[in-house]
Amino acid sequence: MPSFLKDISAFYGDNGRNPRGDNLEEFLEKYNHGDYETPAVTADNLIFRMKQEGKPVPGNLELLMIRRKNHPCIHWWALPGGFVEIREDALDAAARELWEETCLTGIPLEQLSCAGEADRDPRWRIVTIAFLALVEPGLSGVQASDDAADAAWMDVSYETVSENVENGRRYTRYRITLTNEEKAASVNSVVEVSENISGYIKGRKVRVVDNNGIAFDHARFILEGIQTLERRANLG
């Protein structure tokens, strides 16, 4: 098959040939990505808004959520986002999906984390890249569109539920709570974070262990987003 890219000059290496005797062009002509099952990729957005001037810490944060119009997790609250198109950068996909589902545009985004467990979605093997943004108080103009049945800024908080140490690892469970009084919405999830107690590499794992109204495993990203902003606020 022809190369996926028009310009392949950055991929020649030392212009050598592989064990079959192929140069890069010949290799690409024979390569068929369909020989391997590959995952789909989605880009999801954590758009936090401060309630008032100050630091982005729990109690002063709201999170933009959309209510899903379709399966899976129909009518549950989710982060705005969607599938990355085949010739689209993940960051561009995040911005496009944010616009399509909430009508917000021009917001600076940065990559926060990535989740790739095999059981995350019943539709297909899906890897998600989460993007983080923080906007100032008063940002408005949110309107549900496309795959979103509704969109709302929700108060967001978290609390530690339990903590224990076992076999050299610390297991901490947090409850994430999202509320919006106007829409009579109150949803929550319990997220477990486990990591090595010692060493430079902590082997950190994050998983949702209980879910009540937050779609997929989005609560894990919400926890990571809150804690990231909290750390930065404390460093500042």
N, C-alpha and C positions, 0 to 999 in steps of 0.2 A: 504494500500500500504506500502511497506517497507520504512524505513527511507531514506531521501535524503542523509544523511550523514552516513558514516561508523561508526564513533565514536560519540555517543550521550551522553557521560558521563558528559558533561558540562551543560546538559539541564534537569537534574533530579529534580532540585529544592530541596525540602525537602523529596523527595521520596513518596509524598502523592498521593492520587487518586482524580480524578476530580469528578464533581457531578454525572457523569454516572458510577462511580466506576472503571474507567480505570486507569491503571498505564501508564507510558510514552510509553512503547512498544505497549500496546493495543490501546492507542490513535492513535499512528502513523499507525498502521495496518488499522484502520478505516478511517484515514484522506485521503481525495481526493482533491488535489489542483484544479482539474478540476471543482469542485463545484462552484468556483468563477472565474469570468473574471478577469484577471490580466494584467497589462501593460507590454510591452516590455521595455528594457533598452538599451540605446546607450551610448557610451563614445566618446566624441569629444575633439579634441586637439587644444589648442591655443599655437602655437610655435612662439614666438616672437624672432626676431634677431636684435641685435643692429647694426646700420650702422657703427658706429665707437666707439672706447673706450670712456667711460663716464658713464652717467646715463641712465637708461631705461625710458626715457620720450618721449612724442610726439615730432616728428621731428627727433628722433634718433632711430625709431623703424620700423621694417618691420614685416609682419605677413605671415606665410605660409598658402596658400589657395590651394584648389583643385577645378577643374571645373568638375561639375557633369556630368557623362556619361548617367545617366538614370533618369527616373521620380522618385519622384516628384522634382520640381525645376530643370528640365533638363537644362544643359548648364550654369546654374548660378554658382557662386563661393561659396564654402562652406568650413567649417573647416574639416580637415581630421578626420575621425572617422567612427564608425559603431556600429553594434549590439553586445552586450555582450553575449557570449555563456553561456549555462546553468550551466556549472561547471567552469566558468572562473571569476576571480576577475576583477572588473571594471578597475582597474589600469592596469592589464595585457592586458585587451581588448583594452584600449587606446593605449598602446605601440604596440600591434599587428597590429591594424588598421593603425597606423602611418607608420609602416614598409610596410604594404601591399599596401598602397596608395601613399606613397612618397619615399619609400626605405630608410628612415631615421631610425636609431636605436641607442639605448644606451643613449637616452636623459632623464635626470631626470625630472619626472613629479610630480606635486602635485595637489590635488583636489582643484578646485576653487569654483564651485557652482553647483547647481542642478536646473533643470526646470521641472515642472510637470503639467502645465496647460493641460486641456483635448483636446484643439483644435490645438495642435502643429503640427500634421502630419495627412494627409488623409489616410495613410495606416492602422494605428492602434493607440491605446492609448499608447503613448511613453513618457517615462521619460528619460531625458538626464543628464548625469553627465559630467561636463566640467573640463578638466585638463589643467594646465598652465605650460609652460616652457619658459625659457629665455636662448638663446644661444649667444655665442660671435660672433663678426664680422667675416666674412669670411667663416662661415660654408656653405658647398656646398654639392653636391651629391644628390640633389633632383631630382627624376624622377617619373613621373606619372605612376601608375600601378593599376591593379584591377578595382575598381569602378571609378577611376579618369581618365577623358579624358585629363587633363592637370594639372600641378602643378606649382606654382610660388610664389616667395617672393614679397609681395605687400607693398608699402608704406601705412602706416596707420595713420590716424589722426581723431580728433573729435573736434567739436565746439558746444557751447551752442546755441540752436535755440530760445528757449523761456523759461521763468520761471514765474510761478504765484502761488499764495497761495489761497486755497479755503477750507473752512470748517476744518481748522486746519491742512491741508496737503499741502506740497509743491510739485508742479509738474514741473519737469525740462525736457525739450526735448533736445536731443543731435543728431547731424548729424555725423554718422560714414562714412568716405570716404576711399576707398581702390583703389590704382592705380598701374599700371605697364605699363610703357611707351613701353617697348619692345613688349608686347602683346597687346598694344592698349586697355587696360582694364581700365575702370573707373566705379566703382559701389558704391552705397551709400544706407544707411538706416537711418531712424529717430527712435530713441529709447526714450521712455518716462520713467523716474524714478519718482515715487511718494513715499512720506514718511511723517510720522507725524513730525510736527515741534517741539513738546515738548515730554518729556518722554524718558526713557532709551530704550524702545522698539519702534523702528521707523515704524514697519509694512511696510517695504520697498517692493515695487512691481516694476518689470521691464517688459516692453512690447514693441514690435516693432509696430509702428503706420504707417510707410511708408517704402516700400521696393523697391529697384531698382537694382536688380542683385545679392543680397546676399541671399543665400538659407535659407529657413525655418525662424527661429528666431535667427540665429547665430549672428546677429549684437548685441544682448543683451549680449552674452558672450564676444564678442570683446570689448564692452564698459567696462564691469566689469574687463576684463583682463588688459586693458590699465590703468584704474583708480587704480587698485591694484598695478601695477608696479610703477605708479606715486607716490602713497602714500609711498611705501617702499623706493623709491629713495629719497623722501623728508625727511623721518625719518632717512635715512642713512647719 
